[in-house]
Amino acid sequence: MAFRFLKVFLVVIINFNLSTISHSKDAPASFADLAEKLMPSVVNISTSQTVVTKSNPFPGFEFPPGSPFEDMFKDFGTPQKRKAYALGSGFIIDEKGIVITNNHVIKDADDILVRVNGDKEYEATIIGTDPLSDIAVLQIKSKDQFIPVKFGNSDKSRIGDWVIAIGNPFGLGGTVTAGIISARNRNIGMTRYEDFIQTDASINQGNSGGPLFNMNGDVVGINTAILGQSGSIGIGFSIPSNNAKIVIDQLIKYGETKRGWLGVRIQYVTKEISDAEKLDKPRGALVVSVADNSPSSKGGILSGDIILEFDGKPINEMKELPLIVAQTEVGKTVEVKVWRNKREVVKKITLGRLETSEDFNIKKAEGPKITIIEGLKITVRTLTKQDIEARNLPKDTSGAVIVKIENDSPINYLNVNNIIIEAQKKKIKTVGDLKNIVNSAIRSTDKTIMIAIYNNQGQKRYIGVKLD
């Protein structure tokens, strides 16, 4: 009897193992057939723009670097025009030549050229752009028929799935790299609406705007950012296709975006707040304030409410709410579940449009959002044109303004309003640049970084920093 039971048990185990093996997917023997099929739909994008600079009014004489006279006399030079060029990638989604890329690839461009299948070049015009999600839609100026690709369902993409990226890294064109989806729902402080797919498929400068394909040949992401400034280190970020398609459809239809608007300012729900409010765990988005005459104000949302669910979708973290609201149709009436006075309350809200709201215009006037650079234990925001004018800085200055310094920060001897303009000898154009460089330094063996700042007197200094 015992022997028979053991025999049956072994058969069950073997069948279970065989079943498990049969449902797993082996690594592809080759990506060649898939790449050959997709290459004609991926394009290389080159842009040019006119940049005005001023020549040295004293030819043959150079002021020492950092000298206040260097900037003082720069304004007296003769204006000189020159062409600046940039490279990127994109992909065709329509036979008539509609191309998708990143907004930062074509931003401020005078001319846009699209090279298809590595051999034929066309001019392109802009149908619409969205800086908030970093997406742009172009139209190739030609009567030719093109080979499009289609979007896949990025929500079905899983961590560990095989993907391939095709693009124009370093201007080389037609480059295929392969890897897996390494993580989902990444937020790196680059744009307002972030929900990146992370991949270890090699992505470099010039891949921006190119497609991330699944093994069915469907686009599941738009390659947008890399971690580290010197090239691929196995961490790249792509806008999920489901998020991108909502924006793309609006840009094609209207030439602009139409995002849902709730009209609240929110913050994270900490453990202390959830305990005080007798909420089962930290979740949702705490309403800090409600805009006057906003959809939330009219629908009965109050300051102090914790939004737990929006239109049937649970809000696990605060950062999820803005993206979900933005993707909801303007004018739609939705149910919003809030936690108020230690119990759930349901309110019905008719959404407005973000782009036409007073709240949106105020946010634009306020400038960029603040970002925490954890490695340096500081909070920063992007340098604005108003900062440059107010502080008499060189007009081409870019960087991150320090707005808060923690006591245990490795640069706690600096001051609020100091501007970080370089890190590791690389110019800081966005707070995302600084965050990426610091994160890369933390992973290095010596964990050191050199930064350049403008202090509050407008003097430039270099500082060596040892990171924890």
Buried (B, 14 or more C-beta within 10 A) or exposed (E): EEEEEEEEEEEEEEEEEEEEEEEEEEEEEEBEEBBEEBBBBBBBBBBBBEEEEBEBEEEEEEBEEEEEEBBEBBEEEEEEEEEEEBBBBBBBBBEBBBBBBBBBBBBEBEBBBBBBBEEEEBEBEBBBBBEBBBBBBBBBEBEEEBBBBEBBEBEEBEEEBBBBBBBBBEEEBBBBBBBBBBEBBBBBBBBBBBBBBBBBBBBBBBBBBBBBBBBEBBBBBBBBBBBBBEEBBBBBBBBBBBBBBBBBEBBBEEEEBBBBBBBBBBEEBEEEBBEEBEBEEBBBBBBEEBBEEBBBBEBBBBEBBBBBBBBEBEBBBBBBBBBBBBBBEBEEEBEBBBBBEEEEBEBEBEBBBBBEBEBBEEBEEEBBEBBBBBBBBBBBBBBEEEBBEEBEBEEEBBBBBBEEBBEEBBBEEBEEEBBBBBBBEBBBBBBBBBBBBBBBBBEEEEEEBEBBBBEEEEEBEEBEBEBE
